[in-house]
Amino acid sequence: MRFSSFADRYRQNTGTVQLMEDLGKATTAEGPICQLGGGNPAHIPEVETLLREAVADLTQDSIAFGRMIGEYDAPGGNLAFREALADMLRATYGWSVSADNIAITNGSQSSFGLLFNSFSGTFSDGHHKQVLLPLTPEYVGYFDVGLAEQPIFEGRRPEIDLLPRRQFKYRVDFDGLDLGDRYGAVCVSRPTNPTGNVITDAEMAQLRSACRSAGIPLIVDGAYGLPFPGMIFTEATPFWDDNTILLLSLSKLGLPGIRTGIVVAAPEVIELIRNSNAINSLAPSRFGPSLLTPLVQQDQLQSICDNVVRPFYIRKRDHALQVIEHAMADLPVRVHKPEGALFLWLWFEGLPITTTELYQELMASGVFVLPSRPFYPQGFDDWQHRDECIRVNYAGSESEVTEGLGKIADALRNGYSAGSGAR
Ligand SMILES: Cc1ncc(COP(=O)(O)O)c(C=O)c1O
């Protein structure tokens, strides 16, 4: 079969493909597996009970059910859901939004290609622009979507603050940061996948004002953030204005299987999403919106995030930290301050093997994690730190997390003792 050059980008095993493939392998592998890789959220019993009841209500309402399965939705997404969300965002945060500021997609991931390519690549004046990731490492799922021949992302190396209790925190390096006309947008995930960092309000304010002055949008990926699922364990204020493109998702709430993403943005951006939905899939799925609309209208969504989801992940995080303290007490490990999402980002300074090699070794022993390298765009070749970290998803059961971290500690002991200065 002969494919066009267009097909080349779908014929490679990119970081995102590898990640999702490994996730699939782990679910079908024989023998004991510790799944600390991938981005699956936990199965939280209280959340699943609430959702099961919402599904039952929906199936009993023959008109609503018939519409949900039997009719295409509007290309911008379900109007009742968008209105309910806009009411909630106005009432909770005072944001000046209506349904015209909201579009629904089949998962956040499905809007990245459109958004990043719309703000990067070649512009009508002939300039090539990029999307700046001011705090790299960043979410691997961004990197494969570029359609331009030149790379569309530029990552910025963070400052590293060393903290007590063997923790550290990345900070945006604003020194000499000039958005000039090289960039078409700035993007951050908040909380950050892979690090669990929450970019501070002060950093966000500075990015926000720099973007506004440069006349480019600030894309904030809130897949783990506020208002839902609310997996933020530190002080952080959500914001939105007409220069912000806020990406939300139902996935980390416990619904990755039903693929619902939400874009909150100026109407001109919402129109792009609406048209892309129509062109590429006619309409987004109706399932997520139909299920969640009553929960948003009755304020149940907020309360489940505040009272169930956040405390659940704080317990999970604290358990994983305790295990690390115990199992890795003799190892030179540092943990990124875990302020949100469902990951620990572990830094093994001076490890003689790369964490890509460590990852392969771990996978052979049934432990799935992610190495740090895929979380960097091009341009970090001279930074050893790029190969010294792993991401651990702590959403699984306590026994799985304990066993997995124990095996990681064993592999590290071998790694540190096997070679000194091997890299
Ligand atoms: C930071 C971040 N953004 C976006 C997504 C995509 O989420 P979805 O397409 O399930 O809405 C993920 C998934 O893991 C993520 O980690």
The ligand as an ORCA input file, in Angstrom:
! r2SCAN-3c Opt
* xyz 0 1
  C      -2.799     17.329     31.234
  C      -3.785     16.567     30.425
  N      -4.544     17.231     29.554
  C      -5.446     16.608     28.782
  C      -5.618     15.248     28.857
  C      -6.600     14.614     27.934
  O      -7.751     14.282     28.584
  P      -9.078     13.783     27.821
  O      -8.807     13.740     26.357
  O      -9.364     12.452     28.399
  O     -10.118     14.817     28.162
  C      -4.863     14.498     29.756
  C      -5.027     13.030     29.831
  O      -4.304     12.325     30.488
  C      -3.924     15.178     30.559
  O      -3.149     14.518     31.425
*
